[in-house]
Amino acid sequence: MSANNPRRRRALRLVIFNNSAPLLKMLCEWFEHHGYHCDTALLADMRDAHEEVGRVIRGHRPDVVIYDVGMPYPSSWDLLEVIRTAPALQSQPFVVTTPNKRKLEQAVGPTPAIEIGGRDADLRRVLKAVEAAVDGSGPPRM
């Protein structure tokens, strides 16, 4: 069942992490337009992202987390890996985005990240990945 199906009983909850406030706003508006409830967190404002990301996820209890891996790619990817493998978050579905998939993969190897730059096609790919995570037809965690 897709997120914009009127038979759905509650709006599915997303938590979106990104380093760009304008992109966070755009993503939240996009997903709210498609029937989701969004909470956002600006990674750049976090003093201890490892602790704060986990706290935000546990506090909001989202159906799916959208997490943007930005520069510097190796440390940003490593942080994501530490967060998503924490015992309390191991079953949490993640959709991973990045502003530059080629550079990310040069730094860390192949990833399931979706490159986003604000184009409609990018947003549709992220929406499809979120719907697959919610419906269980996509990868269960990332």
C-alpha positions in Angstrom: 0.0 0.0 0.0 1.5 3.3 -0.9 2.0 6.2 1.6 -0.6 8.3 -0.2 -3.3 5.6 0.0 -6.3 7.1 1.8 -7.1 3.8 3.5 -3.9 4.1 5.6 -4.9 4.7 9.2 -2.0 7.0 10.2 0.5 9.1 8.5 3.8 7.3 8.5 6.6 9.0 10.4 9.9 9.9 8.9 13.0 11.4 10.5 15.2 13.1 8.0 18.8 14.0 8.8 20.8 16.3 6.5 23.5 19.0 6.6 21.5 21.4 4.5 18.6 23.3 6.1 17.0 24.2 2.7 17.2 20.6 1.5 15.7 19.4 4.8 12.8 21.8 4.3 12.3 20.7 0.7 12.4 17.0 1.6 10.0 17.5 4.5 7.5 19.4 2.2 7.8 16.7 -0.4 7.1 13.8 1.9 4.3 15.7 3.7 2.7 16.3 0.3 2.8 12.5 -0.1 1.1 11.8 3.2 4.0 11.3 5.6 4.7 13.1 8.9 8.2 14.5 9.0 10.6 15.4 11.7 14.0 16.8 10.7 17.4 17.2 12.2 20.2 19.3 10.9 23.4 17.2 11.3 25.6 20.3 11.1 24.1 21.6 14.4 24.8 18.4 16.3 27.8 18.6 18.7 27.8 14.8 19.3 26.1 13.4 16.2 26.5 9.8 17.4 24.5 10.4 20.6 22.1 13.0 19.2 21.1 11.0 16.0 20.3 7.9 18.1 18.4 10.0 20.6 16.3 11.7 17.9 15.5 8.3 16.3 14.6 6.7 19.6 12.5 9.8 20.6 10.5 10.1 17.4 10.2 6.3 16.7 10.0 6.8 12.9 8.8 4.2 10.4 11.9 5.1 8.3 15.0 7.2 8.7 16.3 9.2 5.8 20.0 9.9 6.4 22.2 12.0 4.2 25.9 11.0 3.9 27.8 14.2 3.2 31.4 15.3 3.2 33.8 14.2 4.5 32.4 11.0 3.1 34.5 8.4 5.0 33.7 9.8 8.5 30.1 10.6 7.6 29.6 7.0 6.3 31.4 5.6 9.4 29.1 7.5 11.6 26.0 6.1 9.8 27.4 2.6 10.2 27.9 3.0 13.9 24.5 4.5 14.4 22.5 1.9 12.4 24.3 -1.0 14.0 23.6 0.2 17.5 21.6 -2.6 19.3 18.5 -0.4 19.8 18.5 0.6 16.1 19.3 -2.6 14.3 15.8 -3.2 13.0 15.3 0.5 12.1 14.8 0.9 8.3 17.1 3.5 6.8 17.1 5.1 3.4 20.5 6.7 2.6 21.0 9.7 0.4 24.1 11.6 -0.7 24.8 14.7 -2.7 27.5 12.9 -4.8 27.2 9.1 -5.0 30.3 8.8 -7.2 32.5 10.5 -4.7 31.0 8.6 -1.8 31.6 5.3 -3.5 35.2 6.3 -4.3 35.7 6.9 -0.6 33.9 3.9 0.9 33.0 1.4 -1.9 29.6 0.4 -3.3 26.6 1.8 -1.3 22.8 1.8 -1.5 22.8 5.6 -1.3 20.5 7.6 -3.6 22.1 10.7 -5.0 19.8 13.7 -4.5 20.2 17.2 -5.8 16.7 18.4 -5.5 15.4 17.3 -8.9 12.0 15.7 -9.1 13.5 12.4 -10.3 15.8 12.3 -7.3 12.8 12.9 -4.9 10.8 10.2 -6.6 13.6 7.7 -6.1 13.8 8.5 -2.4 10.0 8.2 -2.1 10.1 4.8 -3.8 12.8 3.6 -1.5 10.9 4.8 1.6 7.7 3.1 0.3 9.7 -0.1 -0.3 11.1 0.1 3.3 7.6 0.7 4.7 6.0 -2.1 2.7 8.8 -4.5 3.4 9.5 -4.9 -0.3 12.8 -3.2 -0.1 15.9 -3.8 2.0 14.7 -4.0 5.7 17.4 -1.7 7.1 19.1 0.4 4.5 
